[in-house]
Amino acid sequence: MKKWVCPVCGYVHEGDTPPAECPVCHVPGSKFTLQAEEKTWAAEHVVGVGKVFGADVPVGTCADPAFLSTGQALCYTPAVAERFEHGYPPDAPQPDALDAFCRALRGQPDGSVTFVGIGPMKNIARFLADEEGGALMRAKVRRMVVMAGRFETEPPVPEWNVEMDVESARLVAAQWPGEVVWCGWEVGKDVIALREPCALSADNPVRQAYRLWSGGAGRSSWDLCTVQWAMDGENANYAPSPAGTVDVDERGVTRWTAREGGRHRYLSLAVSPEQAARSMEAVLAEYDHETGAKQ
């Protein structure tokens, strides 16, 4: 199936011919361009967002050419990659996450890093199993914060990030020697962020991505809640559980057990979902995308 890209907002249309007009910004279909068949977008769109905000950090993927380059991800990844400078040559191979992890950690002081995982744990498990990567993680990382698990659901069912790679999730839960804070599915499911109109500027790439993905309806904030707590472990929006242990069974179901001296905690939402969403948007709006500086 051919893919046609809007030159203004980056909307991608799948079909033999372009649409009559863009359903997002109403540019005539005659302005659309045909996307290369094997084009990938994962690294490009992440680096594009980083550069807008003045962040230049190592970026890598799981080396899967379909990662964030097919299906629903095409609602927003081409838009960001096409509209915001990322510096990748056309059709360049996606960099490997293991190399990116190592580059990011080598120069950091011991015990200074908060490591955040917001997807299936394949790359984290690879990192732990790698000789250099595992040594760097154990030396540099103080705390791991992951969007994973369901802790307040009856009957217990697997959470998507865990279910997509149960083996890796079980390895990380069992073998990571430091603190792990689990931000489960129930925390972010009702926190609907970036519902239009929102506080971010109209051409902010994050706002554009959310608008393209949801049509302006916003989206549950599983990942944003995870990152917000990782940035500020004293954030009053969230209540950590006592210390304990999280076990992942063979189906991917996560179970927390209180245990003195345990390495694991899980988060609960301590405010209303609406209050949490407003707080999150206020943080995102603090960053001026034109200057790359926090106001």
N, C-alpha and C positions, 0 to 999 in steps of 0.2 A: 504494500500500500504506500503510495506517495505521501510525503509530508510537505506541507506548504507553510512557510513562516511569515507572519506579519512583520513588516519592517519597522513598525512603530512600537507595538507593545510586546511583540514576540510570541503572540498566540500561534499555536500550531494546529493546522487543519489536516486531517487525514482523508485522502480521496484522490481520485484520478485527476481532478481539476481543482483549482482554488475555489473558495466560497465566493459568493457574490460580493460580500463585504465582511470585514472582521466583526465577529459578534461582540468583541470587547470594546474596540475603539472606533469601529465603523469605517476604517480605511477601505477603499475599494479593493476587491479581490485581485484586480489587475496589478496591484503593487506587490502582491505576495511573491516570495522567491521559493524555489524548489530546494528542499534540504537534501544534502548528500545522504545516500542510503546508509552508510556505515558510521555516520556522525555520532559521537558520544558527547555527553554534556556534564557528567558528574563533577570532574575536577574543575572544568571551566566555570560553571556557575558558582561554585563555592569560592574560588579565587576571585571571581568578579565581585561578589559581595564584599569579601575581605578588602579588596583594593579601594572600594568606594569609601569604606570606613577607616582607611589608613592602616589596615592590618596586613602584614606580609609574613605569613606563617607557612611552614611546610604542609602540604596537602597530599593525601594519598587515598586510594580506593582499594577495594577488595579484589581488584584486577578482574572484575566481572564486567564485560563490555555492556551488559544490560543494566548495570547499576545506575539508577536515576536517569536512564536514557530511553526507557520504553514506557508504555502504558500511561498511567495517570501522571507520572513525573513529567511527561512532555507538556503538561499544562503550564509549567512554569520554568523548568530548567533551560530550555532554549531562549526564553525571553530574557533571562538574566545574562546568559552567556553572549547573546547577540547584542544586547544594549549596553553592557558595562565591560570595560576593558579588562581582560584577564591575562593577556600575554602568551597564551598557548598557541603554537602554530596549528593550522588546520589539520585535523585528524591525527594530532599527536597522541601517542599512547598515554593511557592514564597512569600516573605514578603509583607505585606500590605503597600501601599504608605502612608496612613494616619499616621501610626506609624512612618514611615521613616521621613515624614515632621516634625512631632513633635520633634523627636530626633534631627534633624538637626537644628531646630530653638531655642530650649530651652536655649542654652547657648550663644546665640548671643546678642550683644548690641541692645537696642531699635533703630529702624529706620536705621539699618545698612545693610540690606539684599536686594539684587536685586534678585527677583524671576523670573525664566525663564520657560516658557511653550512652548514646541515644538510639541505638539500633541493635540488630542481632549481634552476638558477641564473638563472631568468627575472628575478626581482627585482633580483639583483645586476647583471645585464646592463642592465636598465632604468635602474638608478641610475648606472652608468658612462656611459650614453648621454645622460643628462639634463644640462643645462648646469650647474645648481646642484649636483645630486647628484654629478656627476663631479668637480667642483671641490672639494667637501667631502671626498670620499673620498681624493683625491690629497693634500689638505692634512692631514687628521686621522688617517687610518688608517696605522698602522705595519706591520701584518701582517694578512694574511687567512688564516684556517684553514677549510678546507672538508672536509666529509664527501663525498668524491667519488673515483671511479676504482677500478681494480683493477690492482695492480702486481706481484702474485706469483701470477698465474693463468696456467696453460698448458693449452690455447691461449688467447691473450688474448680476452676477451669484454667487452662494455660493462657498466659498473656502473649500477644503476637510476637514481640521481639524474642522472647524465650522460645516460643513454639517453632520459629523459623530456623533455629539452630540449637536444639536441646542439648546436644553433646557439648558444645562450646560453653553454654550457660552453666551446665553442671560442673565443667572443669573450672571455670572462673570462681563459682561459688565455693567449691571445695578447696582450691589450691591457692587462691590469692591470699597472701599471709597478712595483709593489712586491713584497715577499716573499709567496709563497703556499705554505702547508704543506698537503699533501693527506693526509687520513686515509682510507685506502682500505678497501674492503669486507673485506679479509682481517684487518684489525686488530680489528674488533668482532664478527665473525661467531660466534666461540666464547666470547665474554665474555657470559655470560647473567646479566643483572642483575635484582635484585628478584624472584628466585624465592622463593615463600612456603615457610616463614616468613622474613621479612627483618628488618633492623634498624630500619626506619622505623616510626613509630607507626601504629596501626590506621587512624586517620582522616586521615593525611597524604594530600593530593590526588594526589601523584605515585604513592604506593603504590596508591591506589585505582584510578588510571588503568591501571597495569600489571596489576593483578589482573583488572580488567574485560576488558582486551584479551587477556590470555593465559590466564585461568583459574587463575592462580597459578603458571604454569610459567616466568615470566620471559620475557625477550626479548633477542635479540642487541643489543649496545650500540654500534652504529655511531655514533649521534649523541652518546651520553654520552662515549664515548672522545674524540671530536672536541672536545667542550666541556671535558673534563678537561684535555687537553693545552693548549688555548687559555688556560685559567686558570693553568696552570703549565707553561711551556715547558721546565722542567728535570725534569719528572716522570719518575721512573725506570722507570715502566711502559712507556715508549715510547722507541724509538730512531730519531731522524731520519736520513734518508739524507744523503750529501754533497750539495752544491749541484748543481743541474742544471736541466733544462728538461722540463716535461711538455707533450706534444703530444696533442691530441684529434683523432682522425681523423673522417671523415664518418659512420662507424657509431657513434661514441661510445667507441671503444676508447682508453684512455689509455696512453701510453708515456713512461717517464722516461729521459732521457739525461744522463749525468754531464757537467757542463760547468763549468769554473772560472768563478766569478763569476755562475753561473746564479741565477735568482730563485726557483726551485722546489725543494722537498724533499718527500719522502713519508715517512710514519711506518711503523714495524714494531712489533709487540708484543714487548716485551723480557722479560716475565715470563709465567707460566702464565695461561691465561684465568681460572682460579679465583682466583688472587691478584689479578688486575686487577679482577674483579667485587667481591671483598671490599673492596678499596681504594675503589672507586667508591661502594659502599653506605655506607662509613664517612664519606665526604665528605657524601653526601646526609643522613645521620643527624645531622650537626653542626647542622643548622638546625631550630630549634624552631618548628613551624608555628603554635603558639598565640600566641607572643610576637612572631614575625617577626624574632627576633634570633638571631644565630649564637652558640652556646654556647661 
